[in-house]
């Protein structure tokens, strides 16, 4: 839990930097060259995004649980032709299952991919975290 706390603090700091940059750019009056005061609805969203940022980043980069994603298997024509000519005993036998698909292990990304992920999370962290919570509640 101590490692998760350190991770959360580090990612909260990174998220705060990105959110502050976006907030300053949003409150900057480019015609006059000065900052505009006030707290808008976008500021509330980015404040929520800053709180969700470390958790959403954990969901994307660190979560290594096995997901129960649906796999669609379609019958091919060759298989159907083989079934038509098969004997009764072959038809009664249990079909062989394909091996279960596994996700590739998560590896450390290059700095430019992490930067791109951080910028995207500054905008989409509440949406990603909401989807993760919804999936977790539905499948647990």
C-alpha positions as CSV (number, residue, x, y, z in Angstrom):
1,X,0.0,0.0,0.0
2,X,3.0,2.3,0.7
3,X,4.1,1.8,-2.9
4,X,0.6,2.7,-4.2
5,X,0.7,5.9,-2.0
6,X,4.0,6.9,-3.5
7,X,2.7,6.2,-7.0
8,X,-0.4,8.2,-6.3
9,X,1.5,11.2,-5.0
10,X,3.9,11.2,-8.0
11,X,1.1,10.8,-10.5
12,X,-1.0,13.5,-8.7
13,X,2.0,15.9,-9.1
14,X,2.3,15.1,-12.8
15,X,-1.4,15.5,-13.3
16,X,-1.4,18.8,-11.4
17,X,1.3,20.2,-13.8
18,X,-0.7,19.2,-16.9
19,X,-4.0,20.5,-15.5
20,X,-2.4,23.8,-14.4
21,X,-0.9,24.3,-17.9
22,X,-4.3,23.7,-19.5
23,X,-6.0,26.0,-16.9
24,X,-3.5,28.8,-17.5
25,X,-3.9,28.5,-21.3
26,X,-7.7,28.6,-20.8
27,X,-7.6,31.7,-18.7
28,X,-5.2,33.6,-20.8
29,X,-6.5,36.5,-22.8
30,X,-4.3,36.4,-25.9
31,X,-5.4,39.8,-27.2
32,X,-4.4,41.7,-24.0
33,X,-1.7,39.3,-22.9
34,X,-3.0,38.8,-19.4
35,X,-4.8,36.2,-17.2
36,X,-8.5,36.4,-16.7
37,X,-9.8,35.6,-13.2
38,X,-12.8,33.5,-12.2
39,X,-13.7,29.8,-11.8
40,X,-15.7,28.2,-14.6
41,X,-17.3,24.9,-15.3
42,X,-14.2,23.8,-17.2
43,X,-12.1,24.5,-14.1
44,X,-14.4,22.2,-12.1
45,X,-14.0,19.5,-14.7
46,X,-10.2,19.8,-14.7
47,X,-10.2,19.7,-10.9
48,X,-12.1,16.5,-11.1
49,X,-9.8,15.3,-13.8
50,X,-6.8,16.0,-11.5
51,X,-8.3,13.9,-8.7
52,X,-9.0,11.0,-11.2
53,X,-5.7,11.3,-13.0
54,X,-3.6,8.9,-10.8
55,X,-6.3,6.2,-10.7
56,X,-7.0,6.4,-14.4
57,X,-3.2,6.2,-15.2
58,X,-3.1,3.1,-12.9
59,X,-6.0,1.6,-14.8
60,X,-4.2,2.1,-18.2
61,X,-0.6,1.3,-17.3
62,X,-0.5,-0.8,-14.1
63,X,-3.6,-2.9,-13.9
64,X,-2.7,-6.5,-14.8
65,X,-5.9,-8.3,-13.9
66,X,-7.2,-10.8,-16.5
67,X,-10.2,-9.3,-18.2
68,X,-13.2,-11.4,-19.3
69,X,-13.5,-9.9,-22.7
70,X,-15.9,-11.7,-25.1
71,X,-14.4,-13.7,-28.0
72,X,-16.4,-14.2,-31.1
73,X,-15.8,-17.4,-32.9
74,X,-17.2,-17.8,-36.3
75,X,-17.6,-21.1,-38.2
76,X,-15.8,-21.2,-41.5
77,X,-17.1,-22.8,-44.7
78,X,-14.4,-25.5,-44.5
79,X,-15.6,-26.4,-41.1
80,X,-19.2,-26.6,-42.2
81,X,-18.2,-28.8,-45.2
82,X,-16.3,-31.1,-42.8
83,X,-19.3,-31.3,-40.5
84,X,-21.6,-32.3,-43.4
85,X,-19.4,-35.3,-44.2
86,X,-18.5,-36.3,-40.6
87,X,-19.9,-39.5,-39.0
88,X,-22.4,-39.5,-36.2
89,X,-19.6,-40.3,-33.7
90,X,-17.5,-37.4,-34.8
91,X,-20.5,-35.1,-34.6
92,X,-21.2,-36.2,-31.0
93,X,-17.6,-35.6,-29.8
94,X,-16.9,-32.4,-28.0
95,X,-15.3,-29.8,-30.3
96,X,-11.8,-28.7,-29.5
97,X,-11.6,-25.3,-28.0
98,X,-9.1,-22.8,-29.2
99,X,-6.5,-21.7,-26.6
100,X,-7.5,-18.7,-24.5
101,X,-6.2,-15.4,-25.7
102,X,-3.9,-13.6,-23.3
103,X,-2.9,-10.0,-23.3
104,X,0.7,-9.0,-24.0
105,X,2.6,-8.1,-20.8
106,X,2.6,-4.4,-20.1
107,X,6.1,-2.8,-20.6
108,X,7.5,0.6,-19.9
109,X,6.7,3.1,-22.6
110,X,9.0,5.6,-24.2
111,X,8.9,9.2,-22.8
112,X,6.9,10.5,-25.7
113,X,4.1,7.9,-25.3
114,X,3.9,8.7,-21.5
115,X,3.7,12.4,-22.4
116,X,0.9,11.7,-24.9
117,X,-1.0,9.5,-22.3
118,X,-0.6,12.2,-19.7
119,X,-2.1,14.9,-22.0
120,X,-5.0,12.6,-22.9
121,X,-5.6,11.8,-19.3
122,X,-5.7,15.4,-18.3
123,X,-8.9,15.6,-20.4
124,X,-10.3,12.1,-20.2
125,X,-9.4,10.8,-16.7
126,X,-13.0,11.0,-15.2
127,X,-14.4,9.2,-18.3
128,X,-11.8,6.4,-18.2
129,X,-12.1,5.9,-14.4
130,X,-15.9,5.9,-14.7
131,X,-15.7,3.2,-17.4
132,X,-13.3,1.1,-15.2
133,X,-15.6,1.4,-12.2
134,X,-18.6,0.4,-14.2
135,X,-16.8,-2.6,-15.7
136,X,-15.6,-3.7,-12.3
137,X,-19.0,-3.5,-10.7
138,X,-20.6,-5.4,-13.6
139,X,-18.0,-8.2,-13.8
140,X,-17.2,-8.8,-10.1
